[in-house]
Amino acid sequence: MLITRTSMLTGETNTLDLPVTEDQLAAYAAGGFPQVVFRHLPPPEREFIMTGITPEEWQARVALPEMEEDDL
């Protein structure tokens, strides 16, 4: 199912095709915990449903700079 959300980080609207049903979305909207309702989805896809943050945005936001050997 195509899910469209607006990212809380960037304000951009994105759409992902996720294996969820209308019933699951309704259960989530009614207060179901995403870890339970969407237990079959990996955390980045659950995050997208909750906040609109895409896996790519999340990775770019939390990626740590690479350290040089001299920094150790």
N, C-alpha and C positions, 0 to 999 in steps of 0.2 A: 504494500500500500504506500502511496506517495504521502509523505508527511512534510509539511512546510512549516518552518519556524523562523523567527527573527532572532539572530544571535544577540545575547546580552553583552557580549564583548565588543562586537563591531557594528551592530545595528543592521547588518546585511541579512537579507532574507534568502534562505536556502531550502532546497527540497531534497530529501533522501528517500529512496525506495526501501522501506523496511518491512520485514516479515511480521506485521502486527495486524490485528483484526479490529473492526469497529467495536466489538465487545470489550477488547482489552483497553482501547482508548477510553471508552465509557467508564470502565472500572477505574482507570487512573484518574479521570476527571472527577469521579465521585469520591476521591480520596485514597484510592489504593496506592500502596507503596510501589514505586517503580521497580524495585528489586524483586518484588513478588509478581506483579502483573506482567512485567517484561523479563522474567528470569532467563528466557532463552536468548536475550540480546546481550552482547558484550557491553561493558560499562560506557564506552564512548558513544554507542548508539542510544543508550538510555539517557545519557547526558544531553544528547541532541533533542530528544523528546521533551526533557524537562526545561532546558535553557536555550535551545536553539544553537548552542555552540557545536560547531562541526568538529570531527576528529582532527582535521587539519588545523583549525583555529586553536584548539586546545594544545596540540603539539607545539605549535609556534609560540604560544603564550608561556608554556611551562618548560620548554626546552632549555636546558642549561648550556652555557657556553662551554665549548670544549677546552680542556686544560692542556697546557703544554707540559712536557716533562719537567721543565725548569720550575714550574709552578708547584710541583709536589714537594 
